[in-house]
Amino acid sequence: MNVNTKGQYKTYSLQSDTGYGSNEGLFLLCSESRECDEGFMKINRTSCVDEDECEMPSLCGDNAQCINIPGSYYCTCDEGFRSNTPNFTADTEKCLDINECYEKTFVCSDDKECVNTVGSYYCTCPKGSNESRRTDSACEDIDECEDPDVCGTNATCYNHPGGYSCKCHQGYSNYGNNQSKCIEMNCDQFKPEPDAGHTLEKLKNLMSLLKNSCESLNDPQAEQFTGEMLLENLFISTDDLLSDGNITGGKMLSQFLDAVENSMRLIGPQLKEPVTRMETHNTVAEVAVRRNQTPPTGSVTLSTDSALFNTSWETVVGKSYPGFAFVALVSYKDLDTSGHQFHKISRTSQEQESREGEITYQLNSKVVTAVVSNPETKQLSEPVMLVFTHTEERVQSGGVAYSCVFWNEAEGAWSGRGCERAWSNSTHTGCSCSHLSSFAVLMALYPIQDSFELVLITRVGLGLSLVCLFLCILTFRFCRSIQGTRNSIHLHLCVCLFIADLVFLCGISSTHNRVACAIVAGLLHYFFLSAFCWMLLEGFQLYRMVVLVFHTTLKHLYMYAVGYGVPLVIVIISAISYPQGYGTDRHCWLSLDGYFILSFFIPVCIIIILNCFVFIITVWKLAKKFSNLNPDLSKLKQIRSFTLTAVAQLCVLGGMWIFGFFLFQEKGTEVMLYLFIIFNSLQGALIFIMHCLLSKLVRTEYYSLFGRMCPQKKKEEYSTSQSNSSQKPLRIDNSTGESQI
């Protein structure tokens, strides 16, 4: 031991046989003012000794050993592990397993396979072999064919080193999975029947290809077809059918869906990928396939652009597992539009049967076909879930109901048996079904019954309007003091409204007779359009008098051409182009199909927009006149006269029909419906009040008429001053050159 006395401490050096030479600093004699160096600890207040870091458990981590050295430590990996550096500290490296099999650091005997383990390895016999009882532990082949159930009763088992294969008997196949059991094949199902009709004639080439593929599965010498090639040919044929619109009846639809389902049962097991998705112009499909010795378990979900299908592998497999399983979802993009004429639903209740004629059905989803390898799908052990995307976003309500249906080939109709609607919103519907087939969501449109209040308001209002319009017609025809162009327009307007209201009141509900209903709808179309044309003439005449300051009259020939000729042309063109648009199942009015209602809606919109422009100008002019024309009148009287005149003009110009535009809004529909019915059913009454009862000239004529009818009363009781009224025709003021009311 050497002692160094330089400075304030002494260093003792010990010779060691550890392989690191002299251990300088093994312990130190320090003054009380000095601290020990890193890796040492102080004892007895004056001495420093080495600290053993390896006493800390798991300092170097798993699969490593800790080696202590004076003032520090290092880690070294266990056998079978390595790190990037031979000696490392815990905060820099970790020991990783050496894959002896991959690096081939050793070689197993010729008939064994290397299996790597954590930190080691071992040799084992290949699959299909086991350890020999001989002393050299060699592998010998296992004869799997000793188990009679390995290939089943429909195949012959052939053993070979490391495995076996099943050769199916005639009429059976394992779809190329040589270690799977064989199932019975029915290749005749792809042979079109002689009376199959036009639909399967279009599928003739496809059926021939599928039949050859089916037969080749049992004949190694025959031409082989891949599942992907068969699926592509299937979709080419279905696209051809759907694009041409050849599926025009229930029988053809049954043949088409049955052909697709049988084709998928043949194609599905032959697909190589675990999940295959294929999409063409009119068809999209997703197929999942599993091939294992043990049956697959757990949930499986497939989806297309229009539907989602969820089930379990246990349901897909069923009671027997041949060694493979598949599930497929096929969606047809255009099938719902090409076959709309046979959409109906099987009657399942007395209530539905009693209302069958009143309900309108239409598909609100794409049609999908769900196929699984399980041959027994008529009654599943647990239901499957299908989620459909609506083609038309509509919330279920009193007038709309959604049903989950499948195509029943036996009945040739959509049926809801075995399928229940789990939930529904405006965009999707979830269906739970206890069997598999081709499915869709059927939307039932129930007729909404008019409430008693609406019917009562309509009938009372129209009855009152008919009486008032009749009085208006007599007044405008025989009252000589108000004769003129505007009076003629008012007369013909009242005639058209009278006929339209009378036809509406008597025949709007005559839906039991299709021909009579069409005639009623045509008459309503014509006379309501004619009424609006006379409203347009009123607006045009008013514009000439107020803005252009013309006091000239319109020729009656021109007025008749616009008031009666234009509506006649529109109705004739509409009837020729779409005659079935007159009359619906609910009312004798114009149909909404093919936008036929636009033949009435567009002309009405144009007329109302033009008359609104005229009404605004008239109100502006009236506001100016009432502020300057009679300065002696009180402000309250001016406001009252102005309001009455504006409302009268609004009635004649058809402004009350504006409430009908708000019926298409989502909010406030019920309020607007009541306002629309009230104002328009009372339009005749409003015209009579505004243009007859509130007109002094007309009242004078009424008083004179009553005086002649009741001569015993004094004449002065019916006399009145001959002053101008707010309803007097416009005339020109020579001093101003402007129109006056």
Secondary structure, DSSP 4 states (H G I P E B T S, - for coil): -EEE--TTSEEEEEE-SSSSSEEEEEEEE--TTPPPPTTEEEETTTEEEE--GGGSTTSS-TTEEEEEETTEEEEEEPTTEE-SSSSB-TTT---EE--HHHHTSS---TT-EEEEETTEEEEEPPTTEEE-SSTT--EEE--GGGSTTSS-TTEEEEEETTEEEEEEPTTEE-TT-TTS--EE--GGGGS--TT--HHHHHTHHHHHHHHHHHHHTT-TTSPP--HHHHHHHHHHHHHHHHHHT---SHHHHHHHHHHHHHHHHHHGGG--SSEEEEE-SSEEEEEEEEE-SSPP-SEEEEE-SSEEEEEEHHHHH-S---SEEEEEEEEESSHHHHTGGG--B---SHHHHHHGGG-EEEE-S-EEEEEES-S--SS-SS-EEEEEE-SS----BTTEEEEEEEEETTTTEEE-TTEEEEEE-SSEEEEEESS-SEEEEEEEEPPPPPPHHHHHHHHHHHHHHHHHHHHHHHHHHH-GGG-SHHHHHHHHHHHHHHHHHHHHHHHTT-TTSHHHHHHHHHHHHHHHHHHHHHHHHHHHHHHHHHTS---PPPPHHHHHIIIIIHHHHHHHHHHHH-GGGB--SS-SSB--GGGTTHHHHHHHHHHHHHHHHHHHHHHHHHHHHHHHS-TTS-HHHHHHHHHHHHHHHHHHTTGGGGGGGGGGSSSSHHHHHHHHHHHHHTHHHHHHIIIIIT-HHHHHHHHHHHHHH-TTS-GGGS-------TTSPPEE-TTT--EE-
